[in-house]
Amino acid sequence: LVIGELIMDHYVLCQTLGKSGKEPLMMFLHRSKEQYAGGALANVKHISDFCKSVTLLTMLGENKEYISFIKIKICCPRRGNQ
């Protein structure tokens, strides 16, 4: 049994374009976005490599916006991270 917080990690990959002409700001070009299941779910994925059965007890929040992503990661963890 793993009890813990489920964390959704979001990575936005960008290319640096340089400094803005008039303002002291850096400019970036959005390339891609990746999403990873972290926190307690990452631990469950590692433990499942050498345990037959693992149970995760966590909170998903009121909106449950990541429920389908989490189910894919639990049921088919070898599919990749996107």
N, C-alpha and C positions, 0 to 999 in steps of 0.2 A: 504494500500500500504506500503510495506516494501522496503526501498532502502538501500542497504548495500553490503558489501564485503562478498562473499562466500569463506569460508575457508575449505580446505580438511585436516582433522586431520588424521595422520597416527601414529599408535602405534605399536611398535615392542616389543613383549614380549619375554624376555630372562631369562635364568637361569644362575646364577653366577657360574663359574667353579673355580675361584680363580685367583691368581696372576701368571703371566707367569714366567717360571723358570729363564730366563736370563735377561729379560727386565722388567722395572717397569710399566707393563701394566696389566690390568684386562682382563681375558678371559671369554667369554660368549657363551652360546649355544642358538641359535635361536629356539624359541618354536612356535610362531605364529605371525601373523600380522593382525591388525584390522584397518578398515578405517571408519571414521565418517564424516558426513557432518556438519560442524560447521559454525560459523559466522552468517550471515543473515539467512541462511537456518535453522539453529537451532531455531532462533527466529520465523520464519514462522511456523515451526512445533509446537511450543508452542502456538502461537496465533491461529492456526487452531483448537485447542482443544475447543475453545469457540467462534470462529467466523465462520460464514457460508462460507465466501469467503475471501481468502487472495491472494494478488498479490505480487510477488517478482520481483524487478528490480535490476539486478546485471550484472557483466561481467563474461564471462566464459573463456576468453583467446582465442588465435588464434587456438590452437590445439583441443580444446573441448574434451580432453581426458576423462573427467569425466561426460560427458553428460548423458550416460545411467545410471550411478550410481545415478546422481541427479534426473533424471526422476523417477526412482524407489522410491526414498525417498519422492518425491513430490506426486506421484500417490498412493503409498502404504506405508505410513510411519510406519505402524505397523509391517512390515516384519522383523525388526531387523536391526542391524548395520553392518552386514558383507556381 
